[in-house]
Amino acid sequence: SSVPSAGDSEHKLSKAIK
């Protein structure tokens, strides 16, 4: 998810992977 508000956990995971 590109929107942290919609998916904060998903956004954090994406950041961790990159």
PDB file with one MODEL, atoms N, CA, C and O in Angstrom:
MODEL        1
ATOM      1  N   SER A   1       0.840  -1.225   0.000  1.00  0.00           N
ATOM      2  CA  SER A   1       0.000   0.000   0.000  1.00  0.00           C
ATOM      3  C   SER A   1       0.864   1.260   0.000  1.00  0.00           C
ATOM      4  O   SER A   1       1.772   1.391   0.821  1.00  0.00           O
ATOM      5  N   SER A   2       0.590   2.162  -0.894  1.00  0.00           N
ATOM      6  CA  SER A   2       1.376   3.399  -0.968  1.00  0.00           C
ATOM      7  C   SER A   2       0.943   4.382   0.107  1.00  0.00           C
ATOM      8  O   SER A   2       1.674   5.321   0.421  1.00  0.00           O
ATOM      9  N   VAL A   3      -0.244   4.173   0.675  1.00  0.00           N
ATOM     10  CA  VAL A   3      -0.753   5.092   1.695  1.00  0.00           C
ATOM     11  C   VAL A   3      -0.564   4.490   3.087  1.00  0.00           C
ATOM     12  O   VAL A   3      -1.217   3.504   3.429  1.00  0.00           O
ATOM     13  N   PRO A   4       0.337   5.085   3.900  1.00  0.00           N
ATOM     14  CA  PRO A   4       0.586   4.591   5.251  1.00  0.00           C
ATOM     15  C   PRO A   4      -0.676   4.566   6.104  1.00  0.00           C
ATOM     16  O   PRO A   4      -0.836   3.696   6.960  1.00  0.00           O
ATOM     17  N   SER A   5      -1.569   5.518   5.869  1.00  0.00           N
ATOM     18  CA  SER A   5      -2.797   5.600   6.671  1.00  0.00           C
ATOM     19  C   SER A   5      -3.670   4.370   6.404  1.00  0.00           C
ATOM     20  O   SER A   5      -4.354   3.873   7.299  1.00  0.00           O
ATOM     21  N   ALA A   6      -3.633   3.891   5.160  1.00  0.00           N
ATOM     22  CA  ALA A   6      -4.470   2.743   4.813  1.00  0.00           C
ATOM     23  C   ALA A   6      -3.814   1.445   5.275  1.00  0.00           C
ATOM     24  O   ALA A   6      -4.501   0.526   5.720  1.00  0.00           O
ATOM     25  N   GLY A   7      -2.492   1.369   5.172  1.00  0.00           N
ATOM     26  CA  GLY A   7      -1.797   0.145   5.606  1.00  0.00           C
ATOM     27  C   GLY A   7      -0.448   0.488   6.190  1.00  0.00           C
ATOM     28  O   GLY A   7       0.565   0.430   5.493  1.00  0.00           O
ATOM     29  N   ASP A   8      -0.420   0.843   7.454  1.00  0.00           N
ATOM     30  CA  ASP A   8       0.830   1.242   8.099  1.00  0.00           C
ATOM     31  C   ASP A   8       1.800   0.060   8.176  1.00  0.00           C
ATOM     32  O   ASP A   8       2.981   0.187   7.852  1.00  0.00           O
ATOM     33  N   SER A   9       1.279  -1.092   8.612  1.00  0.00           N
ATOM     34  CA  SER A   9       2.135  -2.273   8.738  1.00  0.00           C
ATOM     35  C   SER A   9       2.693  -2.666   7.372  1.00  0.00           C
ATOM     36  O   SER A   9       3.872  -2.996   7.247  1.00  0.00           O
ATOM     37  N   GLU A  10       1.852  -2.628   6.365  1.00  0.00           N
ATOM     38  CA  GLU A  10       2.295  -2.996   5.026  1.00  0.00           C
ATOM     39  C   GLU A  10       3.372  -2.029   4.550  1.00  0.00           C
ATOM     40  O   GLU A  10       4.365  -2.446   3.954  1.00  0.00           O
ATOM     41  N   HIS A  11       3.179  -0.753   4.809  1.00  0.00           N
ATOM     42  CA  HIS A  11       4.133   0.271   4.405  1.00  0.00           C
ATOM     43  C   HIS A  11       5.473   0.040   5.096  1.00  0.00           C
ATOM     44  O   HIS A  11       6.528   0.154   4.473  1.00  0.00           O
ATOM     45  N   LYS A  12       5.424  -0.283   6.379  1.00  0.00           N
ATOM     46  CA  LYS A  12       6.661  -0.524   7.136  1.00  0.00           C
ATOM     47  C   LYS A  12       7.374  -1.748   6.581  1.00  0.00           C
ATOM     48  O   LYS A  12       8.601  -1.761   6.481  1.00  0.00           O
ATOM     49  N   LEU A  13       6.617  -2.771   6.222  1.00  0.00           N
ATOM     50  CA  LEU A  13       7.226  -3.979   5.666  1.00  0.00           C
ATOM     51  C   LEU A  13       7.923  -3.641   4.354  1.00  0.00           C
ATOM     52  O   LEU A  13       9.045  -4.083   4.106  1.00  0.00           O
ATOM     53  N   SER A  14       7.258  -2.864   3.525  1.00  0.00           N
ATOM     54  CA  SER A  14       7.834  -2.476   2.236  1.00  0.00           C
ATOM     55  C   SER A  14       9.137  -1.722   2.455  1.00  0.00           C
ATOM     56  O   SER A  14      10.115  -1.945   1.742  1.00  0.00           O
ATOM     57  N   LYS A  15       9.151  -0.835   3.436  1.00  0.00           N
ATOM     58  CA  LYS A  15      10.346  -0.049   3.740  1.00  0.00           C
ATOM     59  C   LYS A  15      11.463  -0.959   4.232  1.00  0.00           C
ATOM     60  O   LYS A  15      12.626  -0.774   3.873  1.00  0.00           O
ATOM     61  N   ALA A  16      11.110  -1.936   5.049  1.00  0.00           N
ATOM     62  CA  ALA A  16      12.107  -2.848   5.604  1.00  0.00           C
ATOM     63  C   ALA A  16      12.721  -3.699   4.490  1.00  0.00           C
ATOM     64  O   ALA A  16      13.923  -3.966   4.488  1.00  0.00           O
ATOM     65  N   ILE A  17      11.881  -4.119   3.547  1.00  0.00           N
ATOM     66  CA  ILE A  17      12.358  -4.959   2.444  1.00  0.00           C
ATOM     67  C   ILE A  17      13.300  -4.165   1.542  1.00  0.00           C
ATOM     68  O   ILE A  17      14.311  -4.687   1.073  1.00  0.00           O
ATOM     69  N   LYS A  18      12.958  -2.902   1.304  1.00  0.00           N
ATOM     70  CA  LYS A  18      13.794  -2.089   0.408  1.00  0.00           C
ATOM     71  C   LYS A  18      15.011  -1.660   1.181  1.00  0.00           C
ATOM     72  O   LYS A  18      15.871  -0.963   0.642  1.00  0.00           O
TER      73      LYS A  18
ENDMDL
END
